[in-house]
Amino acid sequence: MTEQVTPYLDTCTTCKGTGKFQAFGRQTVKLPHCKDCNGTGQRYYKQSREQRAKRSAAIKEREEAGKRAEVEWMEAQKQSAFRTFEAAHPDIAQWWTSSPLKSAATLRGEATAHGNLTEAQVQMARRCIENEAAMILKAEGSHRRIDVDAWHIADRLQREPVAQVGSFTFRSADDTSQNPGAIYAIHTETDQYLGKIVLERIFLPLVVSDYPNELLAELVDLLT
């Protein structure tokens, strides 16, 4: 014997109790009455309003859970692809981990967001590596050391990943870099590396043909 279901009389959800129905297309068409409640503004449902609301909430929660799961899966896929990319390009992975230049952080952000770099971006990264290596090699032959007071910079870098002061950007060296604990000084506008601060001294390249003397003077004046 089939169980008898008691219907629930409630406001029609199609016309919201008005008894009228409008179909929207290129032009609004007004029908004589709502086709679901036959113009009465009320209709019978198999479930009460509370039961229908609970069912709708459960469906919405399942849909949102599915979307969250999809986002988490896509994020996991990107992270896996990023690790695979770094394993296949160890030179680039080492560069953007230790380099103080903005281009390294930018390209790493691109790879993190998409899981890898395009071939053009890979070539760009390798050109940056070559240019940075040449710049460091040029400066390594000899350098000058200037005593500085960089406590205010170091204090800001304890709270912020980057400190911008005047015309310069300061970044802390990564713990896995060749200069852990150092602070890199970079000219903000040109993204040129100017020197590093280690143990309250700033090391500046003696060969400064690539940098305007007034730029280095401004940096030293800021820190002394």
MIRORO-491679 format. One line per field, with one value per residue: residue number from 1; x, z, y of N, C-alpha, C in turn; residue in one letter. Coordinates in pm, whole numbers, always signed. Layout:
% MIRORO-491679
pos <- NUM / ...
n.east <- X / ...
n.up <- Z / ...
n.north <- Y / ...
ca.east <- X / ...
ca.up <- Z / ...
ca.north <- Y / ...
c.east <- X / ...
c.up <- Z / ...
c.north <- Y / ...
code <- A / ...
This chain:
% MIRORO-491679
pos <- 1 / 2 / 3 / 4 / 5 / 6 / 7 / 8 / 9 / 10 / 11 / 12 / 13 / 14 / 15 / 16 / 17 / 18 / 19 / 20 / 21 / 22 / 23 / 24 / 25 / 26 / 27 / 28 / 29 / 30 / 31 / 32 / 33 / 34 / 35 / 36 / 37 / 38 / 39 / 40 / 41 / 42 / 43 / 44 / 45 / 46 / 47 / 48 / 49 / 50 / 51 / 52 / 53 / 54 / 55 / 56 / 57 / 58 / 59 / 60 / 61 / 62 / 63 / 64 / 65 / 66 / 67 / 68 / 69 / 70 / 71 / 72 / 73 / 74 / 75 / 76 / 77 / 78 / 79 / 80 / 81 / 82 / 83 / 84 / 85 / 86 / 87 / 88 / 89 / 90 / 91 / 92 / 93 / 94 / 95 / 96 / 97 / 98 / 99 / 100 / 101 / 102 / 103 / 104 / 105 / 106 / 107 / 108 / 109 / 110 / 111 / 112 / 113 / 114 / 115 / 116 / 117 / 118 / 119 / 120 / 121 / 122 / 123 / 124 / 125 / 126 / 127 / 128 / 129 / 130 / 131 / 132 / 133 / 134 / 135 / 136 / 137 / 138 / 139 / 140 / 141 / 142 / 143 / 144 / 145 / 146 / 147 / 148 / 149 / 150 / 151 / 152 / 153 / 154 / 155 / 156 / 157 / 158 / 159 / 160 / 161 / 162 / 163 / 164 / 165 / 166 / 167 / 168 / 169 / 170 / 171 / 172 / 173 / 174 / 175 / 176 / 177 / 178 / 179 / 180 / 181 / 182 / 183 / 184 / 185 / 186 / 187 / 188 / 189 / 190 / 191 / 192 / 193 / 194 / 195 / 196 / 197 / 198 / 199 / 200 / 201 / 202 / 203 / 204 / 205 / 206 / 207 / 208 / 209 / 210 / 211 / 212 / 213 / 214 / 215 / 216 / 217 / 218 / 219 / 220 / 221 / 222 / 223 / 224
n.east <- +85 / +61 / +215 / +36 / +89 / +81 / -9 / +141 / +17 / +128 / +288 / +318 / +616 / +692 / +552 / +574 / +353 / +187 / +18 / +43 / +235 / +541 / +715 / +1040 / +1197 / +1310 / +1114 / +894 / +656 / +335 / +154 / -183 / -213 / -29 / +121 / +179 / +38 / -206 / -297 / -378 / -191 / -104 / +12 / +31 / +275 / +498 / +661 / +720 / +770 / +999 / +1128 / +1183 / +1354 / +1566 / +1648 / +1728 / +1941 / +2115 / +2171 / +2299 / +2523 / +2652 / +2718 / +2892 / +3091 / +3184 / +3291 / +3493 / +3655 / +3735 / +3887 / +4091 / +4202 / +4298 / +4485 / +4665 / +4755 / +4887 / +5092 / +5229 / +5312 / +5475 / +5683 / +5784 / +5873 / +6077 / +6253 / +6328 / +6457 / +6699 / +6886 / +6739 / +6565 / +6744 / +6836 / +6607 / +6555 / +6766 / +6833 / +6828 / +6690 / +6408 / +6303 / +6349 / +6174 / +5934 / +5919 / +5921 / +5679 / +5506 / +5554 / +5468 / +5196 / +5104 / +5218 / +5435 / +5682 / +5661 / +5830 / +5953 / +5969 / +6140 / +6376 / +6412 / +6458 / +6703 / +6867 / +6862 / +6994 / +7250 / +7322 / +7319 / +7516 / +7738 / +7751 / +7804 / +8049 / +8204 / +8216 / +8335 / +8612 / +8729 / +8621 / +8466 / +8432 / +8197 / +8119 / +7800 / +7475 / +7228 / +7015 / +6750 / +6656 / +6691 / +6516 / +6267 / +6257 / +6219 / +5954 / +5838 / +5848 / +5982 / +6153 / +6106 / +6288 / +6334 / +6493 / +6541 / +6518 / +6508 / +6595 / +6584 / +6834 / +6780 / +6766 / +6888 / +7060 / +7376 / +7453 / +7335 / +7136 / +7222 / +7148 / +7008 / +7064 / +6883 / +6825 / +6525 / +6383 / +6526 / +6577 / +6831 / +7097 / +7282 / +7443 / +7535 / +7441 / +7615 / +7662 / +7648 / +7794 / +7830 / +7879 / +8010 / +8045 / +8365 / +8403 / +8222 / +8113 / +7874 / +7685 / +7548 / +7752 / +7632 / +7412 / +7506 / +7622 / +7398 / +7284 / +7478 / +7476 / +7224 / +7253 / +7453
n.up <- +0 / -93 / +73 / +198 / +107 / +266 / +128 / +123 / +157 / +23 / -40 / -381 / -543 / -795 / -895 / -674 / -509 / -633 / -831 / -1090 / -1393 / -1558 / -1856 / -1961 / -2236 / -2543 / -2533 / -2268 / -2179 / -2072 / -1915 / -1868 / -1616 / -1353 / -1449 / -1279 / -1037 / -1127 / -1109 / -849 / -656 / -465 / -399 / -387 / -218 / -188 / +27 / +337 / +388 / +548 / +520 / +246 / +237 / +388 / +228 / -3 / +106 / +166 / -89 / -198 / -29 / -100 / -364 / -326 / -178 / -371 / -553 / -393 / -356 / -618 / -665 / -475 / -577 / -825 / -733 / -603 / -825 / -963 / -781 / -779 / -1047 / -1043 / -868 / -1023 / -1242 / -1123 / -1053 / -1305 / -1400 / -1247 / -1236 / -1271 / -1055 / -839 / -888 / -859 / -597 / -454 / -565 / -537 / -708 / -864 / -1093 / -1060 / -850 / -976 / -1195 / -1056 / -925 / -1145 / -1227 / -1000 / -1001 / -1239 / -1260 / -1421 / -1648 / -1958 / -2269 / -2365 / -2129 / -1983 / -2130 / -2086 / -1809 / -1800 / -1936 / -1754 / -1543 / -1653 / -1693 / -1429 / -1314 / -1456 / -1367 / -1094 / -1108 / -1216 / -1008 / -805 / -807 / -663 / -393 / -211 / +133 / +346 / +649 / +795 / +917 / +951 / +1099 / +1108 / +861 / +880 / +1091 / +979 / +787 / +942 / +980 / +734 / +399 / +209 / +202 / +120 / +74 / +12 / -295 / -314 / -283 / -37 / +39 / +225 / +225 / +126 / +353 / +248 / +64 / -76 / +87 / +361 / +587 / +495 / +359 / +68 / -153 / -383 / -675 / -711 / -940 / -1171 / -1112 / -1052 / -900 / -628 / -406 / -101 / +241 / +516 / +840 / +943 / +757 / +434 / +122 / -168 / -521 / -664 / -929 / -1093 / -1329 / -1446 / -1288 / -1196 / -1028 / -851 / -772 / -616 / -422 / -307 / -193 / -5 / +154 / +259 / +436 / +615
n.north <- -120 / +215 / +488 / +758 / +1091 / +1395 / +1695 / +2025 / +2341 / +2641 / +2963 / +3038 / +2979 / +3049 / +3274 / +3422 / +3460 / +3644 / +3562 / +3626 / +3606 / +3665 / +3647 / +3681 / +3807 / +3924 / +4110 / +4199 / +3967 / +3947 / +3710 / +3586 / +3464 / +3297 / +2997 / +2786 / +2807 / +2864 / +3122 / +3167 / +3229 / +3059 / +2726 / +2364 / +2173 / +1891 / +1890 / +2066 / +2423 / +2461 / +2214 / +2220 / +2442 / +2346 / +2135 / +2276 / +2422 / +2214 / +2116 / +2341 / +2354 / +2116 / +2177 / +2396 / +2271 / +2097 / +2282 / +2393 / +2169 / +2129 / +2361 / +2324 / +2090 / +2183 / +2368 / +2199 / +2059 / +2262 / +2324 / +2082 / +2076 / +2300 / +2219 / +2013 / +2158 / +2315 / +2109 / +2025 / +2247 / +2338 / +2547 / +2782 / +2761 / +2784 / +3039 / +3216 / +3173 / +3281 / +3528 / +3886 / +4047 / +4209 / +4093 / +3821 / +3752 / +3816 / +3636 / +3397 / +3419 / +3404 / +3139 / +3002 / +3066 / +2954 / +2706 / +2656 / +2798 / +2977 / +2900 / +3130 / +3281 / +3119 / +3150 / +3422 / +3422 / +3288 / +3465 / +3674 / +3548 / +3516 / +3785 / +3881 / +3720 / +3807 / +4070 / +4034 / +3900 / +4100 / +4277 / +4137 / +4133 / +4343 / +4548 / +4810 / +4890 / +5029 / +5174 / +5157 / +5260 / +5064 / +4982 / +5067 / +4983 / +4704 / +4654 / +4712 / +4514 / +4294 / +4293 / +4333 / +4202 / +4347 / +4657 / +4986 / +5269 / +5598 / +5627 / +5361 / +5003 / +4756 / +4424 / +4121 / +3869 / +3532 / +3253 / +3030 / +3125 / +3246 / +3448 / +3453 / +3638 / +3881 / +4209 / +4320 / +4592 / +4774 / +4963 / +5117 / +5214 / +5125 / +4863 / +4776 / +4605 / +4724 / +4685 / +4508 / +4475 / +4377 / +4272 / +4535 / +4676 / +4814 / +4670 / +4776 / +4765 / +4834 / +4889 / +5101 / +5185 / +5121 / +5234 / +5544 / +5782 / +5959 / +5819 / +5606 / +5762 / +5877 / +5649 / +5571 / +5799 / +5777 / +5571 / +5630
ca.east <- +0 / +142 / +195 / -29 / +168 / -2 / +48 / +153 / -24 / +221 / +299 / +379 / +751 / +711 / +504 / +592 / +224 / +109 / -76 / +75 / +362 / +601 / +824 / +1131 / +1277 / +1338 / +1010 / +825 / +526 / +253 / +53 / -300 / -194 / +84 / +86 / +201 / -66 / -330 / -339 / -425 / -83 / -67 / +14 / +63 / +409 / +511 / +738 / +692 / +867 / +1122 / +1194 / +1237 / +1468 / +1676 / +1696 / +1800 / +2068 / +2202 / +2217 / +2395 / +2646 / +2721 / +2776 / +3006 / +3196 / +3242 / +3375 / +3614 / +3738 / +3795 / +3991 / +4202 / +4268 / +4373 / +4601 / +4760 / +4813 / +4983 / +5208 / +5304 / +5377 / +5581 / +5796 / +5842 / +5946 / +6202 / +6343 / +6379 / +6534 / +6762 / +6956 / +6639 / +6517 / +6847 / +6844 / +6500 / +6557 / +6872 / +6854 / +6752 / +6629 / +6262 / +6270 / +6346 / +6048 / +5824 / +5912 / +5882 / +5536 / +5440 / +5563 / +5382 / +5056 / +5065 / +5280 / +5559 / +5707 / +5663 / +5966 / +6007 / +6001 / +6260 / +6490 / +6429 / +6520 / +6844 / +6938 / +6878 / +7099 / +7379 / +7353 / +7349 / +7646 / +7842 / +7758 / +7870 / +8189 / +8269 / +8233 / +8403 / +8756 / +8759 / +8505 / +8495 / +8343 / +8162 / +8041 / +7668 / +7378 / +7113 / +6922 / +6612 / +6621 / +6679 / +6396 / +6151 / +6256 / +6167 / +5808 / +5794 / +5942 / +6057 / +6149 / +6139 / +6330 / +6386 / +6500 / +6597 / +6443 / +6594 / +6541 / +6669 / +6878 / +6719 / +6853 / +6960 / +7144 / +7518 / +7472 / +7224 / +7144 / +7258 / +7040 / +7043 / +7018 / +6847 / +6765 / +6385 / +6337 / +6594 / +6592 / +6974 / +7158 / +7385 / +7534 / +7474 / +7476 / +7647 / +7722 / +7655 / +7880 / +7777 / +7981 / +7975 / +8146 / +8455 / +8381 / +8089 / +8083 / +7735 / +7597 / +7585 / +7816 / +7540 / +7320 / +7576 / +7640 / +7269 / +7265 / +7568 / +7428 / +7104 / +7288 / +7564
ca.up <- +0 / -105 / +184 / +158 / +137 / +291 / +60 / +202 / +83 / +54 / -143 / -505 / -559 / -933 / -907 / -542 / -447 / -704 / -923 / -1226 / -1441 / -1666 / -1926 / -2007 / -2354 / -2602 / -2479 / -2155 / -2216 / -1953 / -1930 / -1785 / -1479 / -1333 / -1495 / -1174 / -933 / -1197 / -1073 / -709 / -570 / -374 / -460 / -295 / -227 / -117 / +150 / +399 / +354 / +622 / +457 / +117 / +264 / +433 / +110 / -88 / +171 / +152 / -229 / -213 / +40 / -183 / -480 / -281 / -142 / -496 / -607 / -310 / -387 / -749 / -648 / -403 / -669 / -923 / -664 / -583 / -955 / -994 / -693 / -829 / -1171 / -1007 / -817 / -1138 / -1322 / -1053 / -1063 / -1442 / -1426 / -1119 / -1242 / -1251 / -917 / -752 / -911 / -801 / -453 / -391 / -625 / -478 / -812 / -878 / -1203 / -1007 / -776 / -1072 / -1271 / -963 / -905 / -1264 / -1223 / -891 / -1039 / -1354 / -1253 / -1499 / -1729 / -2102 / -2320 / -2371 / -1992 / -1945 / -2193 / -2015 / -1680 / -1821 / -1968 / -1627 / -1467 / -1714 / -1665 / -1287 / -1289 / -1510 / -1279 / -970 / -1141 / -1238 / -880 / -706 / -805 / -549 / -350 / -98 / +246 / +412 / +771 / +782 / +1025 / +879 / +1193 / +1072 / +749 / +932 / +1174 / +890 / +718 / +1033 / +974 / +595 / +311 / +130 / +258 / +20 / +138 / -89 / -431 / -306 / -228 / +39 / +60 / +302 / +152 / +172 / +441 / +171 / -36 / -43 / +184 / +457 / +683 / +429 / +305 / -66 / -189 / -525 / -721 / -738 / -1075 / -1275 / -1064 / -1052 / -772 / -599 / -302 / +8 / +376 / +598 / +968 / +955 / +655 / +300 / +25 / -297 / -623 / -698 / -1069 / -1087 / -1456 / -1482 / -1198 / -1176 / -898 / -760 / -721 / -504 / -315 / -239 / -112 / +110 / +240 / +329 / +536 / +702
ca.north <- +0 / +336 / +581 / +882 / +1209 / +1511 / +1812 / +2148 / +2460 / +2749 / +3066 / +2991 / +3035 / +3095 / +3413 / +3483 / +3490 / +3746 / +3499 / +3671 / +3553 / +3742 / +3579 / +3786 / +3779 / +4056 / +4196 / +4138 / +3913 / +3927 / +3606 / +3617 / +3418 / +3206 / +2863 / +2687 / +2814 / +2898 / +3256 / +3178 / +3278 / +2952 / +2594 / +2256 / +2113 / +1764 / +1914 / +2196 / +2529 / +2435 / +2100 / +2264 / +2531 / +2261 / +2062 / +2372 / +2453 / +2097 / +2114 / +2451 / +2316 / +2016 / +2245 / +2475 / +2176 / +2050 / +2390 / +2402 / +2053 / +2152 / +2463 / +2261 / +1998 / +2262 / +2426 / +2090 / +2030 / +2368 / +2308 / +1966 / +2117 / +2394 / +2140 / +1942 / +2258 / +2347 / +1994 / +2019 / +2370 / +2372 / +2676 / +2887 / +2747 / +2840 / +3184 / +3296 / +3154 / +3359 / +3659 / +3996 / +4129 / +4201 / +4002 / +3685 / +3737 / +3822 / +3510 / +3290 / +3435 / +3351 / +2993 / +2954 / +3084 / +2871 / +2574 / +2654 / +2916 / +2955 / +2891 / +3267 / +3320 / +3043 / +3218 / +3549 / +3392 / +3252 / +3589 / +3745 / +3478 / +3550 / +3926 / +3896 / +3656 / +3896 / +4186 / +3992 / +3872 / +4229 / +4345 / +4054 / +4154 / +4430 / +4623 / +4896 / +4869 / +5154 / +5152 / +5217 / +5238 / +5011 / +4918 / +5099 / +4897 / +4568 / +4646 / +4707 / +4385 / +4193 / +4299 / +4340 / +4131 / +4445 / +4792 / +5088 / +5393 / +5689 / +5572 / +5227 / +4891 / +4667 / +4291 / +4029 / +3751 / +3407 / +3174 / +2929 / +3191 / +3254 / +3555 / +3455 / +3748 / +4006 / +4292 / +4366 / +4725 / +4776 / +5089 / +5079 / +5248 / +5047 / +4726 / +4744 / +4569 / +4822 / +4639 / +4432 / +4517 / +4261 / +4308 / +4681 / +4738 / +4798 / +4633 / +4833 / +4737 / +4945 / +4923 / +5161 / +5250 / +5097 / +5306 / +5685 / +5805 / +6027 / +5718 / +5541 / +5862 / +5889 / +5528 / +5579 / +5907 / +5728 / +5469 / +5672
c.east <- +88 / +108 / +137 / +56 / +74 / +59 / +48 / +114 / +65 / +221 / +370 / +514 / +775 / +671 / +517 / +460 / +140 / +1 / -51 / +213 / +412 / +714 / +911 / +1210 / +1320 / +1234 / +942 / +685 / +448 / +146 / -65 / -284 / -74 / +42 / +101 / +93 / -203 / -390 / -383 / -319 / -38 / -69 / +51 / +204 / +411 / +585 / +699 / +798 / +1001 / +1201 / +1256 / +1358 / +1590 / +1736 / +1776 / +1936 / +2166 / +2258 / +2323 / +2528 / +2724 / +2788 / +2900 / +3122 / +3264 / +3333 / +3505 / +3709 / +3808 / +3908 / +4113 / +4278 / +4352 / +4497 / +4708 / +4830 / +4919 / +5109 / +5295 / +5379 / +5493 / +5705 / +5864 / +5924 / +6079 / +6302 / +6405 / +6465 / +6602 / +6835 / +6859 / +6587 / +6616 / +6853 / +6732 / +6485 / +6655 / +6888 / +6771 / +6673 / +6478 / +6222 / +6264 / +6215 / +5929 / +5808 / +5874 / +5731 / +5456 / +5439 / +5475 / +5235 / +5012 / +5126 / +5409 / +5577 / +5695 / +5809 / +6032 / +6047 / +6125 / +6384 / +6518 / +6499 / +6669 / +6927 / +6962 / +6989 / +7237 / +7418 / +7391 / +7485 / +7760 / +7861 / +7833 / +8018 / +8267 / +8301 / +8316 / +8552 / +8801 / +8633 / +8547 / +8390 / +8321 / +8079 / +7908 / +7586 / +7248 / +7012 / +6778 / +6564 / +6598 / +6551 / +6270 / +6142 / +6218 / +6016 / +5753 / +5894 / +6032 / +6042 / +6191 / +6166 / +6391 / +6380 / +6537 / +6501 / +6542 / +6523 / +6638 / +6708 / +6811 / +6818 / +6935 / +7052 / +7290 / +7548 / +7359 / +7244 / +7179 / +7132 / +7086 / +6983 / +7000 / +6787 / +6625 / +6347 / +6397 / +6610 / +6739 / +7022 / +7276 / +7484 / +7460 / +7525 / +7496 / +7715 / +7749 / +7761 / +7816 / +7893 / +7935 / +8084 / +8234 / +8435 / +8238 / +8051 / +7937 / +7637 / +7641 / +7643 / +7720 / +7439 / +7381 / +7596 / +7510 / +7244 / +7353 / +7522 / +7306 / +7140 / +7402 / +7523
c.up <- +0 / +8 / +132 / +202 / +152 / +224 / +151 / +114 / +125 / -62 / -266 / -524 / -700 / -948 / -778 / -483 / -520 / -792 / -1067 / -1265 / -1557 / -1726 / -1989 / -2128 / -2412 / -2555 / -2363 / -2197 / -2088 / -1983 / -1839 / -1640 / -1474 / -1368 / -1384 / -1066 / -992 / -1148 / -930 / -617 / -468 / -448 / -356 / -324 / -148 / +16 / +206 / +358 / +422 / +559 / +323 / +135 / +306 / +316 / +18 / -29 / +156 / +10 / -252 / -148 / -39 / -303 / -440 / -241 / -266 / -559 / -528 / -341 / -522 / -742 / -579 / -494 / -771 / -859 / -641 / -714 / -992 / -909 / -739 / -956 / -1143 / -955 / -930 / -1224 / -1255 / -1063 / -1202 / -1478 / -1296 / -1120 / -1215 / -1108 / -818 / -764 / -841 / -651 / -385 / -446 / -556 / -581 / -825 / -988 / -1156 / -933 / -871 / -1147 / -1180 / -935 / -1023 / -1262 / -1114 / -930 / -1147 / -1353 / -1330 / -1568 / -1876 / -2147 / -2327 / -2232 / -1942 / -2004 / -2124 / -1882 / -1698 / -1863 / -1841 / -1543 / -1521 / -1682 / -1519 / -1253 / -1340 / -1421 / -1151 / -995 / -1158 / -1106 / -780 / -697 / -689 / -515 / -236 / +10 / +317 / +535 / +759 / +908 / +958 / +971 / +1156 / +954 / +798 / +1015 / +1087 / +821 / +809 / +1023 / +832 / +507 / +232 / +198 / +150 / +92 / +32 / -227 / -432 / -244 / -158 / +62 / +139 / +214 / +211 / +257 / +366 / +66 / +9 / +61 / +285 / +560 / +621 / +384 / +171 / -92 / -341 / -559 / -772 / -884 / -1181 / -1238 / -1069 / -910 / -747 / -494 / -196 / +141 / +461 / +725 / +977 / +864 / +520 / +204 / -112 / -399 / -648 / -842 / -1081 / -1218 / -1496 / -1396 / -1189 / -1036 / -800 / -701 / -602 / -389 / -236 / -147 / +12 / +207 / +321 / +447 / +630 / +783
c.north <- +125 / +434 / +712 / +1002 / +1328 / +1633 / +1934 / +2266 / +2577 / +2849 / +3010 / +3059 / +3088 / +3241 / +3491 / +3534 / +3592 / +3686 / +3536 / +3617 / +3637 / +3660 / +3686 / +3737 / +3911 / +4159 / +4123 / +4096 / +3884 / +3822 / +3639 / +3574 / +3324 / +3064 / +2758 / +2688 / +2852 / +3029 / +3272 / +3237 / +3175 / +2818 / +2490 / +2202 / +1982 / +1780 / +2051 / +2297 / +2504 / +2320 / +2139 / +2355 / +2448 / +2184 / +2153 / +2405 / +2338 / +2088 / +2221 / +2417 / +2212 / +2081 / +2325 / +2385 / +2122 / +2153 / +2403 / +2288 / +2070 / +2253 / +2403 / +2165 / +2073 / +2323 / +2320 / +2055 / +2134 / +2356 / +2191 / +2002 / +2212 / +2319 / +2063 / +2037 / +2292 / +2233 / +1985 / +2139 / +2415 / +2505 / +2791 / +2883 / +2807 / +2991 / +3259 / +3272 / +3250 / +3500 / +3766 / +4077 / +4104 / +4103 / +3858 / +3658 / +3735 / +3690 / +3393 / +3297 / +3382 / +3198 / +2934 / +2960 / +2987 / +2732 / +2563 / +2789 / +2880 / +2948 / +3029 / +3314 / +3245 / +3110 / +3351 / +3527 / +3362 / +3373 / +3670 / +3681 / +3514 / +3694 / +3948 / +3836 / +3745 / +4017 / +4151 / +3966 / +4001 / +4298 / +4267 / +4080 / +4240 / +4508 / +4715 / +4874 / +5003 / +5121 / +5225 / +5190 / +5194 / +4944 / +4946 / +5015 / +4754 / +4552 / +4637 / +4571 / +4270 / +4183 / +4296 / +4267 / +4225 / +4581 / +4890 / +5219 / +5482 / +5626 / +5424 / +5127 / +4799 / +4535 / +4206 / +3912 / +3627 / +3329 / +3071 / +2991 / +3190 / +3360 / +3561 / +3566 / +3881 / +4080 / +4345 / +4503 / +4731 / +4912 / +5057 / +5101 / +5157 / +4901 / +4681 / +4713 / +4663 / +4774 / +4561 / +4483 / +4392 / +4310 / +4458 / +4744 / +4716 / +4773 / +4682 / +4797 / +4859 / +4987 / +4973 / +5229 / +5232 / +5176 / +5453 / +5706 / +5871 / +5928 / +5646 / +5637 / +5879 / +5769 / +5534 / +5685 / +5862 / +5639 / +5511 / +5795
code <- M / T / E / Q / V / T / P / Y / L / D / T / C / T / T / C / K / G / T / G / K / F / Q / A / F / G / R / Q / T / V / K / L / P / H / C / K / D / C / N / G / T / G / Q / R / Y / Y / K / Q / S / R / E / Q / R / A / K / R / S / A / A / I / K / E / R / E / E / A / G / K / R / A / E / V / E / W / M / E / A / Q / K / Q / S / A / F / R / T / F / E / A / A / H / P / D / I / A / Q / W / W / T / S / S / P / L / K / S / A / A / T / L / R / G / E / A / T / A / H / G / N / L / T / E / A / Q / V / Q / M / A / R / R / C / I / E / N / E / A / A / M / I / L / K / A / E / G / S / H / R / R / I / D / V / D / A / W / H / I / A / D / R / L / Q / R / E / P / V / A / Q / V / G / S / F / T / F / R / S / A / D / D / T / S / Q / N / P / G / A / I / Y / A / I / H / T / E / T / D / Q / Y / L / G / K / I / V / L / E / R / I / F / L / P / L / V / V / S / D / Y / P / N / E / L / L / A / E / L / V / D / L / L / T
